[in-house]
Amino acid sequence: MEIIIPLILSSCGMVMISSLSLRNSMAGGNPYAGPLKQFQFIGVGLTLMVILLSMKSSQLKKYSGTLFGISWLLLLLTLIPGIGIKVGGARRWLPFIGFRLQPLEVVLFTLPIFMADRLTDEDNVLNRGNFHSFVRPTLTVILMLVGPLMLQPNLGGSIIVTAICFVMHIERRGWKYPLLGVVVGAVAVAGLIWIAPYRMRRFVLGSMVRSD
């Protein structure tokens, strides 16, 4: 069942992409470019899925820190001029085997695995009321990821990783810091205000492209 559902969804996506590619062929484009590219992505995804399904939970736990560290380093590489690819005012991509890799997608894969491992640490679970149990790992991981994401800038990605960390922390250890929630909300609003000019430029640019 774990494989059947992704195959069905991938097949539906291939049908939609193929229909769009048919329209491109009428305009003189390559009708197979889109489907072939998507087929490569599906192949990579299915390969990774099979590898993970074959791994035991103990193996994922063992390498969770390594996987998260690699994804975090990839995220930092996007900020280096000459390495990170800048498109539309945002530097979010890396060149990888003929296509662009967005490290955020790798982070969204490794983050839940890493958080699940760290949040089950028995020493911190037994001290749920201790603020230290929130700082490590939840707050630390949020700061490690949100910093590079906001420098890209990527507000949507920052919100997603913060939400993942908070939801997993609350589900495992509960929440006893209402004041901290207000502070986090204020910081999020400040980040939104700071990044607003960039978002407005993207909106205006997109409107101009659509009008053409």
C-alpha positions as CSV (number, residue, x, y, z in Angstrom):
1,M,0.0,0.0,0.0
2,E,2.9,2.4,0.7
3,I,4.0,2.0,-2.9
4,I,0.6,1.8,-4.6
5,I,-0.7,5.2,-3.5
6,P,2.4,7.2,-4.7
7,L,2.3,5.3,-8.0
8,I,-1.3,6.3,-8.5
9,L,-0.6,9.9,-7.7
10,S,2.5,10.0,-9.9
11,S,0.6,8.4,-12.8
12,C,-2.1,11.1,-12.5
13,G,0.6,13.8,-12.5
14,M,2.2,12.3,-15.6
15,V,-1.1,12.3,-17.4
16,M,-1.6,16.0,-16.6
17,I,2.0,17.0,-17.6
18,S,1.7,15.0,-20.8
19,S,-1.5,16.8,-21.8
20,L,0.2,20.2,-21.2
21,S,3.3,19.1,-23.2
22,L,1.0,18.2,-26.1
23,R,-0.1,21.9,-26.2
24,N,3.6,22.9,-26.3
25,S,4.2,20.6,-29.2
26,M,1.6,22.5,-31.2
27,A,3.6,25.6,-30.7
28,G,6.8,23.9,-32.0
29,G,8.1,22.7,-28.6
30,N,9.3,19.2,-27.6
31,P,6.3,17.2,-26.6
32,Y,8.4,14.8,-24.6
33,A,10.5,17.2,-22.6
34,G,8.1,17.7,-19.7
35,P,7.1,14.0,-19.3
36,L,10.7,12.8,-19.5
37,K,11.9,15.3,-16.9
38,Q,9.0,14.3,-14.5
39,F,9.8,10.6,-15.1
40,Q,13.3,11.2,-13.9
41,F,12.0,12.9,-10.7
42,I,9.6,10.0,-10.1
43,G,12.4,7.5,-10.6
44,V,14.6,9.2,-8.0
45,G,11.6,9.5,-5.6
46,L,10.6,5.9,-5.9
47,T,14.2,4.7,-5.4
48,L,14.5,6.7,-2.2
49,M,11.2,5.4,-1.0
50,V,12.2,1.8,-1.6
51,I,15.5,2.4,0.3
52,L,13.7,3.9,3.2
53,L,11.1,1.2,3.3
54,S,13.9,-1.4,3.5
55,M,15.6,0.4,6.3
56,K,14.7,-0.4,10.0
57,S,13.7,2.3,12.4
58,S,16.9,1.8,14.3
59,Q,18.9,2.6,11.1
60,L,16.9,5.8,10.5
61,K,17.5,6.8,14.1
62,K,21.2,6.1,13.8
63,Y,21.6,8.3,10.7
64,S,19.0,11.0,11.5
65,G,21.6,13.5,12.7
66,T,23.8,12.9,9.6
67,L,20.9,13.3,7.2
68,F,19.7,16.5,8.9
69,G,23.3,17.9,8.9
70,I,23.7,17.3,5.2
71,S,20.4,19.0,4.4
72,W,21.3,22.0,6.6
73,L,24.7,22.4,4.8
74,L,22.9,22.3,1.4
75,L,20.6,25.0,2.7
76,L,23.7,27.1,3.6
77,L,25.3,26.6,0.2
78,T,22.4,28.4,-1.5
79,L,23.5,31.6,0.1
80,I,27.0,31.5,-1.4
81,P,27.3,33.5,-4.6
82,G,28.5,31.4,-7.5
83,I,27.0,28.2,-6.0
84,G,23.4,29.1,-5.1
85,I,21.2,29.9,-8.1
86,K,19.2,33.2,-7.8
87,V,15.9,33.4,-9.6
88,G,13.2,36.1,-9.2
89,G,15.2,37.8,-6.4
90,A,15.5,34.6,-4.3
91,R,18.5,32.4,-3.9
92,R,17.0,29.0,-3.2
93,W,18.4,26.5,-5.6
94,L,21.6,24.5,-6.3
95,P,22.8,23.0,-9.6
96,F,22.5,19.2,-9.4
97,I,23.0,16.7,-12.3
98,G,21.4,18.8,-15.0
99,F,18.6,20.3,-12.9
100,R,18.0,22.6,-10.0
101,L,17.8,21.2,-6.5
102,Q,15.9,23.1,-3.8
103,P,17.5,22.1,-0.5
104,L,14.4,23.0,1.4
105,E,12.8,19.9,-0.1
106,V,15.6,17.8,1.4
107,V,15.1,19.6,4.7
108,L,11.4,18.8,4.7
109,F,12.4,15.1,4.3
110,T,15.1,14.9,7.0
111,L,13.6,17.3,9.5
112,P,10.7,15.1,10.8
113,I,13.1,12.1,11.1
114,F,15.6,14.1,13.1
115,M,12.9,15.7,15.3
116,A,11.3,12.4,16.0
117,D,14.6,11.0,17.1
118,R,15.5,13.9,19.3
119,L,12.1,14.4,20.9
120,T,12.1,10.8,22.1
121,D,15.2,11.5,24.2
122,E,14.1,10.1,27.6
123,D,16.1,12.6,29.7
124,N,14.1,15.5,28.2
125,V,10.8,13.7,28.0
126,L,10.9,13.2,31.8
127,N,11.5,16.9,32.3
128,R,8.8,18.3,30.0
129,G,8.2,21.3,32.2
130,N,11.8,22.3,31.9
131,F,12.4,25.1,29.4
132,H,15.6,23.4,28.4
133,S,13.6,20.5,26.9
134,F,12.1,23.1,24.4
135,V,15.4,24.8,23.6
136,R,16.9,21.4,22.7
137,P,16.1,20.5,20.1
138,T,13.0,22.4,19.0
139,L,14.0,26.1,19.3
140,T,17.6,25.3,18.3
141,V,16.5,23.5,15.1
142,I,14.0,26.3,14.3
143,L,16.7,29.0,14.5
144,M,19.2,26.9,12.5
145,L,16.7,26.6,9.6
146,V,14.8,29.9,9.7
147,G,18.0,31.9,9.6
148,P,19.2,30.7,6.2
149,L,15.7,30.5,4.9
150,M,15.0,34.2,5.7
151,L,18.3,35.2,4.0
152,Q,17.3,33.5,0.8
153,P,14.5,34.9,1.4
154,N,11.8,32.2,1.8
155,L,9.0,33.1,4.2
156,G,6.8,30.2,3.2
157,G,9.6,27.7,3.9
158,S,10.3,29.3,7.3
159,I,6.7,29.0,8.3
160,I,6.5,25.4,7.2
161,V,9.6,24.2,9.2
162,T,8.6,26.2,12.2
163,A,5.1,24.6,12.1
164,I,6.6,21.1,11.8
165,C,8.9,21.7,14.8
166,F,6.1,23.1,16.9
167,V,3.5,20.5,16.1
168,M,6.0,17.6,16.8
169,H,7.1,19.2,20.0
170,I,3.6,19.8,21.3
171,E,2.5,16.3,20.3
172,R,5.4,14.7,22.2
173,R,6.1,17.0,25.1
174,G,3.1,19.3,25.4
175,W,3.2,23.1,25.7
176,K,3.6,25.1,28.9
177,Y,4.9,28.4,27.6
178,P,2.0,30.7,26.4
179,L,4.2,33.8,26.7
180,L,6.8,32.3,24.4
181,G,4.0,31.6,21.9
182,V,3.3,35.3,21.8
183,V,7.0,36.2,21.3
184,V,7.3,33.7,18.5
185,G,4.2,35.2,16.9
186,A,5.6,38.7,17.2
187,V,8.9,37.6,15.6
188,A,6.9,36.0,12.7
189,V,5.0,39.2,12.1
190,A,8.2,41.2,12.2
191,G,9.7,38.8,9.6
192,L,6.6,39.2,7.4
193,I,7.0,43.0,7.5
194,W,10.7,42.8,6.8
195,I,10.1,40.5,3.8
196,A,7.0,42.3,2.5
197,P,8.8,44.5,-0.1
198,Y,10.3,41.4,-1.7
199,R,6.9,39.7,-1.8
200,M,5.3,42.8,-3.3
201,R,8.0,42.9,-6.1
202,R,7.3,39.2,-6.9
203,F,3.6,39.9,-7.1
204,V,4.1,42.9,-9.4
205,L,6.5,41.0,-11.6
206,G,4.1,38.0,-11.8
207,S,1.2,40.4,-12.8
208,M,3.3,42.0,-15.5
209,V,4.3,38.5,-16.9
210,R,0.6,37.4,-16.9
211,S,-0.5,40.6,-18.6
212,D,2.0,40.1,-21.4
